[in-house]
Amino acid sequence: MDTNIRHHIINNFQGDDFHTLKEAIEESVKEKDELTLPGLGVFFELIWENASQELKNELIEIIRKRVQKGLDNDI
């Protein structure tokens, strides 16, 4: 069985409005559910593919700073 997670996630949210997408992301982050990580990864991939170099640099810096804090600080 060939499962394409990207395709499934994009199709699942296709046609959703701003509020619905925001709510899905916020809920996934708040719940810290391991099952939502692939979906968040697909969303991040979409952002990355369409981001300016400036935004990419900003995202990397945010990630770098947060990773430095480690898992002990309630990720």
C-alpha positions, 0 to 999 in steps of 0.5 A, a space after each residue: 500500500 503506497 501512502 502519500 502523507 503529503 497528498 492526504 494532508 493537503 487534500 484533507 485541508 484543501 478548501 479550508 479557510 484561514 480560521 480552520 487552518 489556524 485552529 488546526 495548527 494551534 490545536 496540534 501544537 497545544 495538544 503535543 500529539 505525536 500523530 499531528 507531527 507529520 501534518 505540521 511537517 507538511 505545513 512547514 514544507 509548504 511554508 519553506 518551499 514558498 518562503 523568501 530567504 529572509 523568512 527562511 533565515 528567521 525561521 531557522 533562527 527561531 528553531 535554533 534558539 528553541 532547540 538550544 533550550 532543549 526538551 526540558 523546557 516544555 516544548 
